[in-house]
Structure formats: C-alpha cells, structure tokens
C-alpha cells in the first residue's frame, strides 16, 4: 500500500476515534436513561479502544506485511 493510502487510512481512523469520543460524551450527558446510557457508553468505549489499536497497527505496519495487505 502506498504512503498516501496509509495517510488516508490513518486520517479516517482518527476521525472515527473523534466521532466515537464525541458520542460517548453525548451519551454520558443523556438524562433519564441510565441503563441505555451505560450500555451505549460501554459499547462506545470498546469501539474507541479498537479504533485506537487499529490506528497504531496501521501506523506501525510494514506495507508488505500480510496483515497490512489483508486490511487493504
């Protein structure tokens, strides 16, 4: 995968991290829905952890590695 594609992929992942963080903050501010809020906050936090891990994997991956080729 060429460097421009890698930069685009990382930028997309960063946007997903930002959107997930904003969603978690929003859900935490919702009133009168404690069970739903807690469930959505947990799911959002899990997604955030996955996105951050994916970002670092992409940034550290060698473009010839089988993992990187499989993701592309």
N, CA, C, O and CB atoms as a CASP TS submission, in Angstrom:
PFRMAT TS
TARGET T0000
AUTHOR 0000-0000-0000
METHOD Language model
MODEL 1
PARENT N/A
ATOM      1  N   UNK     1       0.847  -1.161   0.000  1.00  0.00           N
ATOM      2  CA  UNK     1       0.000   0.000   0.000  1.00  0.00           C
ATOM      3  C   UNK     1       0.900   1.233   0.000  1.00  0.00           C
ATOM      4  O   UNK     1       1.876   1.302   0.747  1.00  0.00           O
ATOM      5  CB  UNK     1      -0.968  -0.007   1.217  1.00  0.00           C
ATOM      6  N   UNK     2       0.566   2.183  -0.829  1.00  0.00           N
ATOM      7  CA  UNK     2       1.413   3.369  -0.941  1.00  0.00           C
ATOM      8  C   UNK     2       1.210   4.298   0.265  1.00  0.00           C
ATOM      9  O   UNK     2       0.185   4.222   0.942  1.00  0.00           O
ATOM     10  CB  UNK     2       1.110   4.123  -2.254  1.00  0.00           C
ATOM     11  N   UNK     3       2.177   5.162   0.527  1.00  0.00           N
ATOM     12  CA  UNK     3       2.113   6.048   1.695  1.00  0.00           C
ATOM     13  C   UNK     3       0.890   6.964   1.720  1.00  0.00           C
ATOM     14  O   UNK     3       0.359   7.258   2.791  1.00  0.00           O
ATOM     15  CB  UNK     3       3.348   6.888   1.748  1.00  0.00           C
ATOM     16  N   UNK     4       0.448   7.410   0.568  1.00  0.00           N
ATOM     17  CA  UNK     4      -0.718   8.293   0.521  1.00  0.00           C
ATOM     18  C   UNK     4      -1.957   7.556   1.019  1.00  0.00           C
ATOM     19  O   UNK     4      -2.772   8.131   1.741  1.00  0.00           O
ATOM     20  CB  UNK     4      -0.948   8.821  -0.913  1.00  0.00           C
ATOM     21  N   UNK     5      -2.101   6.303   0.644  1.00  0.00           N
ATOM     22  CA  UNK     5      -3.225   5.496   1.096  1.00  0.00           C
ATOM     23  C   UNK     5      -3.149   5.272   2.597  1.00  0.00           C
ATOM     24  O   UNK     5      -4.170   5.314   3.284  1.00  0.00           O
ATOM     25  CB  UNK     5      -3.257   4.155   0.358  1.00  0.00           C
ATOM     26  N   UNK     6      -1.951   5.034   3.109  1.00  0.00           N
ATOM     27  CA  UNK     6      -1.762   4.832   4.545  1.00  0.00           C
ATOM     28  C   UNK     6      -2.174   6.094   5.303  1.00  0.00           C
ATOM     29  O   UNK     6      -2.866   6.011   6.317  1.00  0.00           O
ATOM     30  CB  UNK     6      -0.288   4.464   4.861  1.00  0.00           C
ATOM     31  N   UNK     7      -1.754   7.249   4.818  1.00  0.00           N
ATOM     32  CA  UNK     7      -2.104   8.513   5.465  1.00  0.00           C
ATOM     33  C   UNK     7      -3.626   8.691   5.460  1.00  0.00           C
ATOM     34  O   UNK     7      -4.203   9.122   6.458  1.00  0.00           O
ATOM     35  CB  UNK     7      -1.407   9.709   4.752  1.00  0.00           C
ATOM     36  N   UNK     8      -4.263   8.368   4.359  1.00  0.00           N
ATOM     37  CA  UNK     8      -5.725   8.472   4.274  1.00  0.00           C
ATOM     38  C   UNK     8      -6.417   7.533   5.238  1.00  0.00           C
ATOM     39  O   UNK     8      -7.406   7.901   5.871  1.00  0.00           O
ATOM     40  CB  UNK     8      -6.193   8.184   2.864  1.00  0.00           C
ATOM     41  N   UNK     9      -5.898   6.313   5.350  1.00  0.00           N
ATOM     42  CA  UNK     9      -6.471   5.332   6.268  1.00  0.00           C
ATOM     43  C   UNK     9      -6.324   5.789   7.710  1.00  0.00           C
ATOM     44  O   UNK     9      -7.264   5.682   8.497  1.00  0.00           O
ATOM     45  CB  UNK     9      -5.810   3.968   6.079  1.00  0.00           C
ATOM     46  N   UNK    10      -5.161   6.291   8.054  1.00  0.00           N
ATOM     47  CA  UNK    10      -4.930   6.789   9.414  1.00  0.00           C
ATOM     48  C   UNK    10      -5.850   7.974   9.695  1.00  0.00           C
ATOM     49  O   UNK    10      -6.409   8.072  10.787  1.00  0.00           O
ATOM     50  CB  UNK    10      -3.443   7.199   9.609  1.00  0.00           C
ATOM     51  N   UNK    11      -6.014   8.868   8.731  1.00  0.00           N
ATOM     52  CA  UNK    11      -6.896  10.022   8.916  1.00  0.00           C
ATOM     53  C   UNK    11      -8.335   9.580   9.152  1.00  0.00           C
ATOM     54  O   UNK    11      -9.036  10.155   9.984  1.00  0.00           O
ATOM     55  CB  UNK    11      -6.824  10.950   7.698  1.00  0.00           C
ATOM     56  N   UNK    12      -8.769   8.572   8.431  1.00  0.00           N
ATOM     57  CA  UNK    12     -10.121   8.044   8.612  1.00  0.00           C
ATOM     58  C   UNK    12     -10.289   7.444  10.002  1.00  0.00           C
ATOM     59  O   UNK    12     -11.312   7.650  10.655  1.00  0.00           O
ATOM     60  CB  UNK    12     -10.434   6.991   7.543  1.00  0.00           C
ATOM     61  N   UNK    13      -9.289   6.707  10.448  1.00  0.00           N
ATOM     62  CA  UNK    13      -9.345   6.106  11.778  1.00  0.00           C
ATOM     63  C   UNK    13      -9.372   7.191  12.848  1.00  0.00           C
ATOM     64  O   UNK    13     -10.099   7.070  13.834  1.00  0.00           O
ATOM     65  CB  UNK    13      -8.145   5.165  12.001  1.00  0.00           C
ATOM     66  N   UNK    14      -8.591   8.246  12.662  1.00  0.00           N
ATOM     67  CA  UNK    14      -8.590   9.362  13.616  1.00  0.00           C
ATOM     68  C   UNK    14      -9.982  10.002  13.676  1.00  0.00           C
ATOM     69  O   UNK    14     -10.453  10.364  14.754  1.00  0.00           O
ATOM     70  CB  UNK    14      -7.519  10.424  13.218  1.00  0.00           C
ATOM     71  N   UNK    15     -10.633  10.139  12.529  1.00  0.00           N
ATOM     72  CA  UNK    15     -11.989  10.688  12.510  1.00  0.00           C
ATOM     73  C   UNK    15     -12.958   9.778  13.252  1.00  0.00           C
ATOM     74  O   UNK    15     -13.831  10.260  13.974  1.00  0.00           O
ATOM     75  CB  UNK    15     -12.463  10.893  11.069  1.00  0.00           C
ATOM     76  N   UNK    16     -12.814   8.472  13.082  1.00  0.00           N
ATOM     77  CA  UNK    16     -13.664   7.527  13.812  1.00  0.00           C
ATOM     78  C   UNK    16     -13.429   7.625  15.315  1.00  0.00           C
ATOM     79  O   UNK    16     -14.374   7.554  16.101  1.00  0.00           O
ATOM     80  CB  UNK    16     -13.403   6.093  13.334  1.00  0.00           C
ATOM     81  N   UNK    17     -12.179   7.787  15.709  1.00  0.00           N
ATOM     82  CA  UNK    17     -11.859   7.950  17.137  1.00  0.00           C
ATOM     83  C   UNK    17     -12.535   9.215  17.663  1.00  0.00           C
ATOM     84  O   UNK    17     -13.138   9.192  18.736  1.00  0.00           O
ATOM     85  CB  UNK    17     -10.308   8.019  17.363  1.00  0.00           C
ATOM     86  N   UNK    18     -12.442  10.302  16.928  1.00  0.00           N
ATOM     87  CA  UNK    18     -13.047  11.559  17.343  1.00  0.00           C
ATOM     88  C   UNK    18     -14.570  11.433  17.448  1.00  0.00           C
ATOM     89  O   UNK    18     -15.167  11.884  18.426  1.00  0.00           O
ATOM     90  CB  UNK    18     -12.675  12.674  16.362  1.00  0.00           C
ATOM     91  N   UNK    19     -15.184  10.829  16.455  1.00  0.00           N
ATOM     92  CA  UNK    19     -16.640  10.669  16.464  1.00  0.00           C
ATOM     93  C   UNK    19     -17.087   9.782  17.620  1.00  0.00           C
ATOM     94  O   UNK    19     -18.097  10.067  18.263  1.00  0.00           O
ATOM     95  CB  UNK    19     -17.122  10.078  15.134  1.00  0.00           C
ATOM     96  N   UNK    20     -16.351   8.719  17.887  1.00  0.00           N
ATOM     97  CA  UNK    20     -16.696   7.827  18.988  1.00  0.00           C
ATOM     98  C   UNK    20     -16.554   8.539  20.328  1.00  0.00           C
ATOM     99  O   UNK    20     -17.394   8.374  21.213  1.00  0.00           O
ATOM    100  CB  UNK    20     -15.817   6.575  18.959  1.00  0.00           C
ATOM    101  N   UNK    21     -15.508   9.320  20.478  1.00  0.00           N
ATOM    102  CA  UNK    21     -15.306  10.086  21.712  1.00  0.00           C
ATOM    103  C   UNK    21     -16.453  11.070  21.930  1.00  0.00           C
ATOM    104  O   UNK    21     -16.959  11.197  23.045  1.00  0.00           O
ATOM    105  CB  UNK    21     -13.961  10.839  21.666  1.00  0.00           C
ATOM    106  N   UNK    22     -16.859  11.758  20.880  1.00  0.00           N
ATOM    107  CA  UNK    22     -17.972  12.703  20.989  1.00  0.00           C
ATOM    108  C   UNK    22     -19.269  11.976  21.330  1.00  0.00           C
ATOM    109  O   UNK    22     -20.065  12.470  22.128  1.00  0.00           O
ATOM    110  CB  UNK    22     -18.137  13.494  19.679  1.00  0.00           C
ATOM    111  N   UNK    23     -19.482  10.814  20.734  1.00  0.00           N
ATOM    112  CA  UNK    23     -20.697  10.041  21.026  1.00  0.00           C
ATOM    113  C   UNK    23     -20.716   9.594  22.485  1.00  0.00           C
ATOM    114  O   UNK    23     -21.759   9.645  23.137  1.00  0.00           O
ATOM    115  CB  UNK    23     -20.795   8.814  20.094  1.00  0.00           C
ATOM    116  N   UNK    24     -19.572   9.159  22.997  1.00  0.00           N
ATOM    117  CA  UNK    24     -19.500   8.745  24.400  1.00  0.00           C
ATOM    118  C   UNK    24     -19.824   9.925  25.310  1.00  0.00           C
ATOM    119  O   UNK    24     -20.580   9.776  26.270  1.00  0.00           O
ATOM    120  CB  UNK    24     -18.100   8.174  24.735  1.00  0.00           C
ATOM    121  N   UNK    25     -19.263  11.089  25.020  1.00  0.00           N
ATOM    122  CA  UNK    25     -19.547  12.276  25.828  1.00  0.00           C
ATOM    123  C   UNK    25     -21.025  12.628  25.767  1.00  0.00           C
ATOM    124  O   UNK    25     -21.621  12.975  26.787  1.00  0.00           O
ATOM    125  CB  UNK    25     -18.700  13.465  25.356  1.00  0.00           C
ATOM    126  N   UNK    26     -21.620  12.543  24.590  1.00  0.00           N
ATOM    127  CA  UNK    26     -23.041  12.849  24.437  1.00  0.00           C
ATOM    128  C   UNK    26     -23.887  11.875  25.245  1.00  0.00           C
ATOM    129  O   UNK    26     -24.792  12.284  25.973  1.00  0.00           O
ATOM    130  CB  UNK    26     -23.447  12.805  22.957  1.00  0.00           C
ATOM    131  N   UNK    27     -23.594  10.601  25.115  1.00  0.00           N
ATOM    132  CA  UNK    27     -24.362   9.572  25.823  1.00  0.00           C
ATOM    133  C   UNK    27     -24.254   9.763  27.331  1.00  0.00           C
ATOM    134  O   UNK    27     -25.226   9.547  28.055  1.00  0.00           O
ATOM    135  CB  UNK    27     -23.874   8.166  25.430  1.00  0.00           C
ATOM    136  N   UNK    28     -23.097  10.159  27.801  1.00  0.00           N
ATOM    137  CA  UNK    28     -22.921  10.386  29.236  1.00  0.00           C
ATOM    138  C   UNK    28     -23.743  11.570  29.733  1.00  0.00           C
ATOM    139  O   UNK    28     -24.045  11.649  30.924  1.00  0.00           O
ATOM    140  CB  UNK    28     -21.452  10.614  29.553  1.00  0.00           C
ATOM    141  N   UNK    29     -24.109  12.486  28.849  1.00  0.00           N
ATOM    142  CA  UNK    29     -24.900  13.647  29.225  1.00  0.00           C
ATOM    143  C   UNK    29     -26.406  13.405  29.151  1.00  0.00           C
ATOM    144  O   UNK    29     -27.184  14.236  29.618  1.00  0.00           O
ATOM    145  CB  UNK    29     -24.538  14.802  28.348  1.00  0.00           C
ATOM    146  N   UNK    30     -26.829  12.283  28.574  1.00  0.00           N
ATOM    147  CA  UNK    30     -28.257  11.988  28.437  1.00  0.00           C
ATOM    148  C   UNK    30     -28.838  11.692  29.819  1.00  0.00           C
ATOM    149  O   UNK    30     -28.254  10.951  30.609  1.00  0.00           O
ATOM    150  CB  UNK    30     -28.492  10.785  27.465  1.00  0.00           C
ATOM    151  N   UNK    31     -29.981  12.277  30.086  1.00  0.00           N
ATOM    152  CA  UNK    31     -30.637  12.065  31.377  1.00  0.00           C
ATOM    153  C   UNK    31     -31.841  11.145  31.195  1.00  0.00           C
ATOM    154  O   UNK    31     -32.349  10.985  30.085  1.00  0.00           O
ATOM    155  CB  UNK    31     -31.073  13.415  32.005  1.00  0.00           C
ATOM    156  N   UNK    32     -32.282  10.557  32.270  1.00  0.00           N
ATOM    157  CA  UNK    32     -33.488   9.721  32.304  1.00  0.00           C
ATOM    158  C   UNK    32     -33.362   8.440  31.488  1.00  0.00           C
ATOM    159  O   UNK    32     -34.374   7.871  31.079  1.00  0.00           O
ATOM    160  CB  UNK    32     -34.663  10.510  31.803  1.00  0.00           C
ATOM    161  N   UNK    33     -32.166   7.986  31.250  1.00  0.00           N
ATOM    162  CA  UNK    33     -31.983   6.722  30.537  1.00  0.00           C
ATOM    163  C   UNK    33     -30.713   6.042  31.050  1.00  0.00           C
ATOM    164  O   UNK    33     -29.808   5.761  30.264  1.00  0.00           O
ATOM    165  CB  UNK    33     -31.905   6.954  28.992  1.00  0.00           C
ATOM    166  N   UNK    34     -30.632   5.772  32.360  1.00  0.00           N
ATOM    167  CA  UNK    34     -29.377   5.273  32.929  1.00  0.00           C
ATOM    168  C   UNK    34     -28.908   3.934  32.354  1.00  0.00           C
ATOM    169  O   UNK    34     -27.712   3.752  32.121  1.00  0.00           O
ATOM    170  CB  UNK    34     -29.530   5.138  34.406  1.00  0.00           C
ATOM    171  N   UNK    35     -29.825   3.002  32.124  1.00  0.00           N
ATOM    172  CA  UNK    35     -29.407   1.695  31.593  1.00  0.00           C
ATOM    173  C   UNK    35     -28.918   1.816  30.157  1.00  0.00           C
ATOM    174  O   UNK    35     -27.872   1.273  29.802  1.00  0.00           O
ATOM    175  CB  UNK    35     -30.564   0.688  31.666  1.00  0.00           C
ATOM    176  N   UNK    36     -29.678   2.530  29.336  1.00  0.00           N
ATOM    177  CA  UNK    36     -29.279   2.708  27.940  1.00  0.00           C
ATOM    178  C   UNK    36     -27.983   3.502  27.844  1.00  0.00           C
ATOM    179  O   UNK    36     -27.108   3.193  27.035  1.00  0.00           O
ATOM    180  CB  UNK    36     -30.389   3.411  27.149  1.00  0.00           C
ATOM    181  N   UNK    37     -27.874   4.523  28.675  1.00  0.00           N
ATOM    182  CA  UNK    37     -26.674   5.353  28.672  1.00  0.00           C
ATOM    183  C   UNK    37     -25.442   4.531  29.034  1.00  0.00           C
ATOM    184  O   UNK    37     -24.398   4.646  28.392  1.00  0.00           O
ATOM    185  CB  UNK    37     -26.831   6.524  29.645  1.00  0.00           C
ATOM    186  N   UNK    38     -25.571   3.715  30.050  1.00  0.00           N
ATOM    187  CA  UNK    38     -24.438   2.887  30.478  1.00  0.00           C
ATOM    188  C   UNK    38     -24.059   1.878  29.393  1.00  0.00           C
ATOM    189  O   UNK    38     -22.876   1.671  29.120  1.00  0.00           O
ATOM    190  CB  UNK    38     -24.775   2.151  31.791  1.00  0.00           C
ATOM    191  N   UNK    39     -25.043   1.264  28.790  1.00  0.00           N
ATOM    192  CA  UNK    39     -24.771   0.275  27.739  1.00  0.00           C
ATOM    193  C   UNK    39     -24.090   0.927  26.540  1.00  0.00           C
ATOM    194  O   UNK    39     -23.098   0.407  26.028  1.00  0.00           O
ATOM    195  CB  UNK    39     -26.076  -0.412  27.295  1.00  0.00           C
ATOM    196  N   UNK    40     -24.617   2.058  26.096  1.00  0.00           N
ATOM    197  CA  UNK    40     -24.022   2.751  24.956  1.00  0.00           C
ATOM    198  C   UNK    40     -22.630   3.276  25.284  1.00  0.00           C
ATOM    199  O   UNK    40     -21.742   3.250  24.432  1.00  0.00           O
ATOM    200  CB  UNK    40     -24.918   3.901  24.511  1.00  0.00           C
ATOM    201  N   UNK    41     -22.435   3.745  26.491  1.00  0.00           N
ATOM    202  CA  UNK    41     -21.111   4.227  26.883  1.00  0.00           C
ATOM    203  C   UNK    41     -20.100   3.082  26.877  1.00  0.00           C
ATOM    204  O   UNK    41     -18.967   3.262  26.431  1.00  0.00           O
ATOM    205  CB  UNK    41     -21.165   4.884  28.277  1.00  0.00           C
ATOM    206  N   UNK    42     -20.497   1.911  27.366  1.00  0.00           N
ATOM    207  CA  UNK    42     -19.594   0.747  27.345  1.00  0.00           C
ATOM    208  C   UNK    42     -19.260   0.345  25.914  1.00  0.00           C
ATOM    209  O   UNK    42     -18.100   0.086  25.593  1.00  0.00           O
ATOM    210  CB  UNK    42     -20.227  -0.447  28.092  1.00  0.00           C
ATOM    211  N   UNK    43     -20.269   0.293  25.061  1.00  0.00           N
ATOM    212  CA  UNK    43     -20.034  -0.091  23.671  1.00  0.00           C
ATOM    213  C   UNK    43     -19.162   0.944  22.957  1.00  0.00           C
ATOM    214  O   UNK    43     -18.275   0.588  22.182  1.00  0.00           O
ATOM    215  CB  UNK    43     -21.369  -0.262  22.930  1.00  0.00           C
ATOM    216  N   UNK    44     -19.420   2.218  23.224  1.00  0.00           N
ATOM    217  CA  UNK    44     -18.595   3.261  22.626  1.00  0.00           C
ATOM    218  C   UNK    44     -17.153   3.193  23.097  1.00  0.00           C
ATOM    219  O   UNK    44     -16.228   3.387  22.308  1.00  0.00           O
ATOM    220  CB  UNK    44     -19.169   4.620  22.943  1.00  0.00           C
ATOM    221  N   UNK    45     -16.961   2.920  24.366  1.00  0.00           N
ATOM    222  CA  UNK    45     -15.602   2.788  24.899  1.00  0.00           C
ATOM    223  C   UNK    45     -14.881   1.602  24.270  1.00  0.00           C
ATOM    224  O   UNK    45     -13.687   1.677  23.982  1.00  0.00           O
ATOM    225  CB  UNK    45     -15.636   2.633  26.426  1.00  0.00           C
ATOM    226  N   UNK    46     -15.595   0.529  24.063  1.00  0.00           N
ATOM    227  CA  UNK    46     -14.992  -0.645  23.409  1.00  0.00           C
ATOM    228  C   UNK    46     -14.588  -0.317  21.976  1.00  0.00           C
ATOM    229  O   UNK    46     -13.506  -0.691  21.524  1.00  0.00           O
ATOM    230  CB  UNK    46     -15.974  -1.839  23.419  1.00  0.00           C
ATOM    231  N   UNK    47     -15.464   0.384  21.270  1.00  0.00           N
ATOM    232  CA  UNK    47     -15.140   0.797  19.897  1.00  0.00           C
ATOM    233  C   UNK    47     -13.925   1.713  19.882  1.00  0.00           C
ATOM    234  O   UNK    47     -13.046   1.578  19.031  1.00  0.00           O
ATOM    235  CB  UNK    47     -16.342   1.506  19.243  1.00  0.00           C
ATOM    236  N   UNK    48     -13.882   2.637  20.822  1.00  0.00           N
ATOM    237  CA  UNK    48     -12.763   3.565  20.887  1.00  0.00           C
ATOM    238  C   UNK    48     -11.453   2.813  21.062  1.00  0.00           C
ATOM    239  O   UNK    48     -10.464   3.119  20.395  1.00  0.00           O
ATOM    240  CB  UNK    48     -12.959   4.565  22.028  1.00  0.00           C
ATOM    241  N   UNK    49     -11.443   1.837  21.950  1.00  0.00           N
ATOM    242  CA  UNK    49     -10.229   1.045  22.171  1.00  0.00           C
ATOM    243  C   UNK    49      -9.821   0.308  20.893  1.00  0.00           C
ATOM    244  O   UNK    49      -8.636   0.246  20.566  1.00  0.00           O
ATOM    245  CB  UNK    49     -10.444   0.038  23.320  1.00  0.00           C
ATOM    246  N   UNK    50     -10.787  -0.245  20.177  1.00  0.00           N
ATOM    247  CA  UNK    50     -10.480  -0.944  18.927  1.00  0.00           C
ATOM    248  C   UNK    50      -9.933   0.010  17.867  1.00  0.00           C
ATOM    249  O   UNK    50      -8.977  -0.318  17.165  1.00  0.00           O
ATOM    250  CB  UNK    50     -11.728  -1.649  18.396  1.00  0.00           C
ATOM    251  N   UNK    51     -10.542   1.190  17.754  1.00  0.00           N
ATOM    252  CA  UNK    51     -10.075   2.162  16.766  1.00  0.00           C
ATOM    253  C   UNK    51      -8.659   2.645  17.069  1.00  0.00           C
ATOM    254  O   UNK    51      -7.844   2.796  16.159  1.00  0.00           O
ATOM    255  CB  UNK    51     -11.024   3.350  16.710  1.00  0.00           C
ATOM    256  N   UNK    52      -8.371   2.883  18.332  1.00  0.00           N
ATOM    257  CA  UNK    52      -7.024   3.330  18.702  1.00  0.00           C
ATOM    258  C   UNK    52      -6.007   2.235  18.387  1.00  0.00           C
ATOM    259  O   UNK    52      -4.931   2.515  17.858  1.00  0.00           O
ATOM    260  CB  UNK    52      -6.964   3.709  20.206  1.00  0.00           C
ATOM    261  N   UNK    53      -6.350   0.991  18.713  1.00  0.00           N
ATOM    262  CA  UNK    53      -5.459  -0.126  18.405  1.00  0.00           C
ATOM    263  C   UNK    53      -5.245  -0.241  16.898  1.00  0.00           C
ATOM    264  O   UNK    53      -4.119  -0.447  16.444  1.00  0.00           O
ATOM    265  CB  UNK    53      -6.029  -1.443  18.965  1.00  0.00           C
ATOM    266  N   UNK    54      -6.314  -0.110  16.127  1.00  0.00           N
ATOM    267  CA  UNK    54      -6.212  -0.184  14.672  1.00  0.00           C
ATOM    268  C   UNK    54      -5.325   0.928  14.130  1.00  0.00           C
ATOM    269  O   UNK    54      -4.506   0.704  13.239  1.00  0.00           O
ATOM    270  CB  UNK    54      -7.600  -0.106  14.033  1.00  0.00           C
ATOM    271  N   UNK    55      -5.494   2.126  14.674  1.00  0.00           N
ATOM    272  CA  UNK    55      -4.671   3.251  14.215  1.00  0.00           C
ATOM    273  C   UNK    55      -3.188   2.946  14.397  1.00  0.00           C
ATOM    274  O   UNK    55      -2.399   3.130  13.471  1.00  0.00           O
ATOM    275  CB  UNK    55      -5.042   4.540  14.975  1.00  0.00           C
ATOM    276  N   UNK    56      -2.806   2.480  15.585  1.00  0.00           N
ATOM    277  CA  UNK    56      -1.393   2.215  15.835  1.00  0.00           C
ATOM    278  C   UNK    56      -0.884   1.028  15.021  1.00  0.00           C
ATOM    279  O   UNK    56       0.276   1.012  14.607  1.00  0.00           O
ATOM    280  CB  UNK    56      -1.165   1.962  17.315  1.00  0.00           C
ATOM    281  N   UNK    57      -1.733   0.047  14.792  1.00  0.00           N
ATOM    282  CA  UNK    57      -1.316  -1.074  13.942  1.00  0.00           C
ATOM    283  C   UNK    57      -1.016  -0.605  12.524  1.00  0.00           C
ATOM    284  O   UNK    57      -0.023  -1.015  11.921  1.00  0.00           O
ATOM    285  CB  UNK    57      -2.400  -2.159  13.916  1.00  0.00           C
ATOM    286  N   UNK    58      -1.881   0.256  11.998  1.00  0.00           N
ATOM    287  CA  UNK    58      -1.685   0.771  10.637  1.00  0.00           C
ATOM    288  C   UNK    58      -0.427   1.624  10.570  1.00  0.00           C
ATOM    289  O   UNK    58       0.354   1.504   9.626  1.00  0.00           O
ATOM    290  CB  UNK    58      -2.910   1.593  10.181  1.00  0.00           C
ATOM    291  N   UNK    59      -0.224   2.483  11.562  1.00  0.00           N
ATOM    292  CA  UNK    59       0.942   3.357  11.562  1.00  0.00           C
ATOM    293  C   UNK    59       2.246   2.575  11.687  1.00  0.00           C
ATOM    294  O   UNK    59       3.269   2.984  11.139  1.00  0.00           O
ATOM    295  CB  UNK    59       0.836   4.359  12.691  1.00  0.00           C
ATOM    296  N   UNK    60       2.216   1.456  12.401  1.00  0.00           N
ATOM    297  CA  UNK    60       3.437   0.683  12.636  1.00  0.00           C
ATOM    298  C   UNK    60       3.666  -0.432  11.617  1.00  0.00           C
ATOM    299  O   UNK    60       4.756  -1.001  11.558  1.00  0.00           O
ATOM    300  CB  UNK    60       3.395   0.091  14.011  1.00  0.00           C
ATOM    301  N   UNK    61       2.658  -0.745  10.821  1.00  0.00           N
ATOM    302  CA  UNK    61       2.745  -1.897   9.915  1.00  0.00           C
ATOM    303  C   UNK    61       3.672  -1.614   8.737  1.00  0.00           C
ATOM    304  O   UNK    61       3.772  -0.491   8.243  1.00  0.00           O
ATOM    305  CB  UNK    61       1.353  -2.275   9.402  1.00  0.00           C
ATOM    306  N   UNK    62       4.328  -2.654   8.320  1.00  0.00           N
ATOM    307  CA  UNK    62       5.134  -2.622   7.103  1.00  0.00           C
ATOM    308  C   UNK    62       4.175  -2.870   5.940  1.00  0.00           C
ATOM    309  O   UNK    62       3.360  -3.790   5.999  1.00  0.00           O
ATOM    310  CB  UNK    62       6.310  -3.696   7.139  1.00  0.00           C
ATOM    311  N   UNK    63       4.262  -2.078   4.908  1.00  0.00           N
ATOM    312  CA  UNK    63       3.295  -2.188   3.807  1.00  0.00           C
ATOM    313  C   UNK    63       3.368  -3.536   3.088  1.00  0.00           C
ATOM    314  O   UNK    63       2.485  -3.850   2.290  1.00  0.00           O
ATOM    315  CB  UNK    63       3.526  -1.069   2.805  1.00  0.00           C
ATOM    316  N   UNK    64       4.391  -4.331   3.351  1.00  0.00           N
ATOM    317  CA  UNK    64       4.487  -5.645   2.716  1.00  0.00           C
ATOM    318  C   UNK    64       4.037  -6.781   3.643  1.00  0.00           C
ATOM    319  O   UNK    64       4.022  -7.945   3.240  1.00  0.00           O
ATOM    320  CB  UNK    64       5.916  -5.891   2.261  1.00  0.00           C
ATOM    321  N   UNK    65       3.676  -6.444   4.874  1.00  0.00           N
ATOM    322  CA  UNK    65       3.287  -7.496   5.822  1.00  0.00           C
ATOM    323  C   UNK    65       1.926  -8.080   5.420  1.00  0.00           C
ATOM    324  O   UNK    65       1.086  -7.367   4.870  1.00  0.00           O
ATOM    325  CB  UNK    65       3.232  -6.935   7.280  1.00  0.00           C
ATOM    326  N   UNK    66       1.711  -9.357   5.688  1.00  0.00           N
ATOM    327  CA  UNK    66       0.430  -9.993   5.332  1.00  0.00           C
ATOM    328  C   UNK    66      -0.759  -9.330   6.019  1.00  0.00           C
ATOM    329  O   UNK    66      -1.831  -9.227   5.422  1.00  0.00           O
ATOM    330  CB  UNK    66       0.461 -11.471   5.694  1.00  0.00           C
ATOM    331  N   UNK    67      -0.590  -8.872   7.278  1.00  0.00           N
ATOM    332  CA  UNK    67      -1.689  -8.218   7.986  1.00  0.00           C
ATOM    333  C   UNK    67      -2.106  -6.946   7.255  1.00  0.00           C
ATOM    334  O   UNK    67      -3.294  -6.696   7.051  1.00  0.00           O
ATOM    335  CB  UNK    67      -1.284  -7.895   9.438  1.00  0.00           C
ATOM    336  N   UNK    68      -1.124  -6.154   6.868  1.00  0.00           N
ATOM    337  CA  UNK    68      -1.416  -4.885   6.197  1.00  0.00           C
ATOM    338  C   UNK    68      -2.060  -5.132   4.845  1.00  0.00           C
ATOM    339  O   UNK    68      -3.002  -4.436   4.465  1.00  0.00           O
ATOM    340  CB  UNK    68      -0.137  -4.053   6.029  1.00  0.00           C
ATOM    341  N   UNK    69      -1.564  -6.103   4.129  1.00  0.00           N
ATOM    342  CA  UNK    69      -2.134  -6.443   2.824  1.00  0.00           C
ATOM    343  C   UNK    69      -3.572  -6.920   2.988  1.00  0.00           C
ATOM    344  O   UNK    69      -4.431  -6.598   2.168  1.00  0.00           O
ATOM    345  CB  UNK    69      -1.284  -7.526   2.120  1.00  0.00           C
ATOM    346  N   UNK    70      -3.840  -7.689   4.045  1.00  0.00           N
ATOM    347  CA  UNK    70      -5.191  -8.187   4.299  1.00  0.00           C
ATOM    348  C   UNK    70      -6.163  -7.082   4.655  1.00  0.00           C
ATOM    349  O   UNK    70      -7.339  -7.152   4.297  1.00  0.00           O
ATOM    350  CB  UNK    70      -5.166  -9.205   5.402  1.00  0.00           C
ATOM    351  N   UNK    71      -5.693  -6.070   5.349  1.00  0.00           N
ATOM    352  CA  UNK    71      -6.564  -4.949   5.738  1.00  0.00           C
ATOM    353  C   UNK    71      -6.897  -4.100   4.530  1.00  0.00           C
ATOM    354  O   UNK    71      -8.011  -3.589   4.408  1.00  0.00           O
ATOM    355  CB  UNK    71      -5.898  -4.083   6.827  1.00  0.00           C
ATOM    356  N   UNK    72      -5.949  -3.952   3.652  1.00  0.00           N
ATOM    357  CA  UNK    72      -6.150  -3.109   2.470  1.00  0.00           C
ATOM    358  C   UNK    72      -7.208  -3.745   1.622  1.00  0.00           C
ATOM    359  O   UNK    72      -7.552  -3.215   0.565  1.00  0.00           O
ATOM    360  CB  UNK    72      -4.839  -2.915   1.663  1.00  0.00           C
TER
END
